[in-house]
């Protein structure tokens, strides 16, 4: 399934070389959709308020366990079509209260992709198999 290609720094849409709205395809599209799902706050999606993570209710300003967070990220990834399996690896929260980690996604076509965190940017696509980047 194709999706709009998002700039990894601004999370805004991109244009292709012809000036059209760029599309992400294949494994990259699935990884980008997983990253978006992991960034979504519970209730943020107007037409399906059950999607998203309980950031306000159970995560931000709280001290949830790594297992709880991993389960929530895995559940968010499982909402994306064509995701076959997910492996969430989170590091303990640092003294600066920053969560880092990686989510490896295998899709039904056998392509493995990864999304990870870096300071200031929660979940972005970091590794894509089979050269699926976008058009």
BELDASUL-V115750 format. One line per field, one symbol per residue. phi: phi as a letter, one per 40 degrees, with the letter a starting at -180 (. if undefined). psi: psi as a letter, one per 40 degrees, with the letter a starting at -180 (. if undefined). burial: 1 if it has 9 or more other ideal C-beta (glycine too) atoms within 8 Angstrom, else 0. Layout:
BEGIN
phi = ???
psi = ???
burial = ???
END
This chain:
BEGIN
phi = .caccbcccbfbcbbcccgcccbcbfccccccccdccccccdgccdcaccchbcdccbbcgbbccccccdccccccccccdgccabbbbbcdccccgbcbiabcbbbccgcbbbbabadgbcfacbabcffcbib
psi = hiihhihddefiiiiaeeeihiiiiadddddddddddeehihedhdegeeiiigdddecheagiiddddddddddddeehiehdihhhhiiihidefhhiaihhhhieeehhiiiiiihehhhihdhhiffhdi.
burial = 001011100000110100001111111111111111110101001000001111100010000000011101110110010110010111000000000111111110001111111000101110011001010
END
